[in-house]
Amino acid sequence: MHTIGFVVFPDFHLLGFVAVSVFETANRVLGEPSYQVTLLSDAGGLVSASAGFRIETQPFGEEPSTRSCSPPGSRPTSRRRH
């Protein structure tokens, strides 16, 4: 099984999670769970979305074989512009 990690930052945009459906569809077409999606953040725990709700994440480094990417609309808070 391949583990795909999506890196999220505070105030992430939900549109970035459209990519998760690609792996959901692949599992359905293949007829077995070949892909597992994990949500990652710097410290793990709850991360707030721009829409106001929070999602549970795992800290970086817990899944050594995870391939990770950052969905569009995600950005580190240190680079945030006001």
Rosetta silent file (secondary structure, phi, psi, omega in degrees, C-alpha in Angstrom):
SEQUENCE: MHTIGFVVFPDFHLLGFVAVSVFETANRVLGEPSYQVTLLSDAGGLVSASAGFRIETQPFGEEPSTRSCSPPGSRPTSRRRH
SCORE:     score description
SCORE:     0.000 S_00000001
   1 L     0.000  140.507  177.418    0.000    0.000    0.000 S_00000001
   2 E   -97.096  132.370  176.262    1.194    3.510   -0.818 S_00000001
   3 E  -104.130  123.560 -179.940    0.750    6.175    1.846 S_00000001
   4 E  -109.856  123.883  179.709    0.195    9.687    0.536 S_00000001
   5 E  -106.108  126.217  174.042    0.575   12.541    3.005 S_00000001
   6 E   -99.102  121.890 -179.194   -1.083   15.892    2.445 S_00000001
   7 E   -86.651  125.590  178.678    0.685   18.642    4.361 S_00000001
   8 L  -119.745  150.657  178.605   -1.681   21.241    5.792 S_00000001
   9 L  -123.139  159.307  177.357   -1.042   24.597    7.434 S_00000001
  10 L   -53.423  140.820 -178.485   -3.373   26.770    9.533 S_00000001
  11 L    68.603   28.900  178.103   -6.098   28.423    7.414 S_00000001
  12 E   -64.785  155.264  179.804   -5.715   25.884    4.594 S_00000001
  13 L   -95.550  136.930 -177.600   -8.288   26.020    1.776 S_00000001
  14 H   -63.819  -30.066 -178.402  -10.660   23.093    1.273 S_00000001
  15 H   -56.524  -29.605  179.254  -10.332   23.171   -2.497 S_00000001
  16 H   -62.697  -20.044 -178.158   -6.855   21.678   -2.107 S_00000001
  17 H   -86.034    3.859  173.893   -8.402   18.435   -0.900 S_00000001
  18 H   -58.387  -34.071 -178.847   -9.985   17.722   -4.276 S_00000001
  19 H   -61.422  -24.585  178.686   -6.801   15.746   -4.984 S_00000001
  20 H   -61.297  -33.697 -178.682   -7.780   13.226   -2.299 S_00000001
  21 H   -63.256  -25.042  177.408  -10.590   12.038   -4.565 S_00000001
  22 H   -61.903  -44.295 -178.978   -7.982   10.831   -7.091 S_00000001
  23 H   -74.142  -33.743  174.826   -6.706    8.262   -4.597 S_00000001
  24 H   -61.994  -46.073  179.293  -10.231    7.363   -3.494 S_00000001
  25 H   -65.776  -41.327  178.397  -11.172    6.711   -7.131 S_00000001
  26 H   -59.212  -43.721  178.448   -7.980    4.735   -7.773 S_00000001
  27 H   -61.280  -40.063 -179.784   -8.786    2.436   -4.843 S_00000001
  28 H   -67.146  -44.527 -179.282  -12.299    1.910   -6.186 S_00000001
  29 H   -65.615  -40.787 -179.941  -11.112    1.181   -9.745 S_00000001
  30 H   -73.339  -18.106  178.953   -8.383   -1.174   -8.516 S_00000001
  31 L    77.025   12.284  178.037  -10.884   -2.969   -6.284 S_00000001
  32 L  -157.104  157.812  179.571   -8.560   -2.817   -3.283 S_00000001
  33 L   -76.973   93.244  178.727   -7.026   -0.197   -0.992 S_00000001
  34 L   -92.698  -20.072 -178.729   -3.753    0.587   -2.776 S_00000001
  35 E  -126.747  135.460  174.366   -3.531    4.168   -1.477 S_00000001
  36 E  -120.573  128.544 -179.766   -3.927    5.501    2.041 S_00000001
  37 E   -99.786  131.287  177.523   -4.184    9.262    2.548 S_00000001
  38 E  -123.421  138.893  176.748   -2.743   10.804    5.714 S_00000001
  39 E   -97.099  128.235 -175.100   -3.017   14.456    6.744 S_00000001
  40 E  -119.629  149.367  171.772    0.236   15.882    8.101 S_00000001
  41 E  -147.716  172.216 -175.938    1.240   19.051    9.934 S_00000001
  42 L   -56.557  -51.344 -175.946    4.296   20.284   11.779 S_00000001
  43 L  -106.554   -6.996 -174.240    3.172   19.268   15.277 S_00000001
  44 L    78.255  177.477 -179.672    0.191   17.038   14.519 S_00000001
  45 E    89.806 -161.619 -176.632   -3.204   17.506   16.159 S_00000001
  46 E   -78.600  136.208  177.040   -6.022   19.779   15.092 S_00000001
  47 E  -127.695  132.350 -177.484   -5.436   22.311   12.296 S_00000001
  48 E   -83.303  136.886  175.268   -8.015   24.983   11.405 S_00000001
  49 E   -89.179  162.832  177.512   -9.287   25.403    7.858 S_00000001
  50 L   -63.678  -23.089  179.235  -10.127   28.780    6.324 S_00000001
  51 L   -78.603   -8.183  174.770  -13.792   27.681    6.484 S_00000001
  52 L   104.555  -10.153  177.552  -13.585   27.603   10.281 S_00000001
  53 L  -100.535  171.460 -176.775  -13.554   23.908   11.136 S_00000001
  54 E  -120.863  150.916  176.568  -10.592   21.772   12.221 S_00000001
  55 E  -123.047  152.639  178.434   -9.143   18.490   11.006 S_00000001
  56 E   -84.129  133.593  178.984   -6.977   15.948   12.805 S_00000001
  57 E  -128.118  162.131  174.696   -3.414   15.593   11.495 S_00000001
  58 E  -103.602  148.109  177.527   -0.390   13.453   12.229 S_00000001
  59 E   -71.771  152.628  174.790    3.018   15.020   12.903 S_00000001
  60 L   -55.422  146.678  172.768    5.736   14.839   10.261 S_00000001
  61 L    92.470   -8.897  179.430    8.005   11.835   10.613 S_00000001
  62 L   -77.195  -23.244 -179.559    5.516    9.281   11.944 S_00000001
  63 L  -120.292   91.545 -175.413    5.248    7.583    8.535 S_00000001
  64 L   -62.332  -24.947 -177.984    8.766    7.181    7.108 S_00000001
  65 L   -98.132   13.330 -178.515    7.523    5.795    3.783 S_00000001
  66 L   -76.458  133.229  170.836    4.945    8.540    3.215 S_00000001
  67 E   -93.029  124.345 -173.452    5.061   10.509   -0.019 S_00000001
  68 E  -117.449  154.648  175.695    3.931   13.998    0.848 S_00000001
  69 E  -150.871  161.471  178.639    2.619   17.028   -0.978 S_00000001
  70 L  -109.607  120.887 -179.133    1.004   20.304   -0.050 S_00000001
  71 L   -63.445  152.544  175.353   -2.432   20.914   -1.553 S_00000001
  72 L   -56.032  141.786 -179.389   -3.020   24.157   -3.461 S_00000001
  73 L    92.401   -9.072  176.182   -4.111   26.908   -1.102 S_00000001
  74 L   -92.074  142.551  177.453   -1.934   25.656    1.730 S_00000001
  75 L  -155.423  145.783  177.959    0.864   27.835    2.897 S_00000001
  76 L   -66.628  143.634 -179.090    3.089   28.005    5.940 S_00000001
  77 H   -64.635  -25.615 -179.384    2.050   30.679    8.423 S_00000001
  78 H   -66.763  -19.780  179.925    5.585   32.090    8.472 S_00000001
  79 H  -104.847    4.922 -175.139    5.090   33.257    4.861 S_00000001
  80 L   -67.588  138.561  177.650    1.587   34.541    5.327 S_00000001
  81 L  -104.985  141.029  179.456    0.853   38.081    4.153 S_00000001
  82 L  -111.655    0.000    0.000   -1.598   40.342    5.950 S_00000001
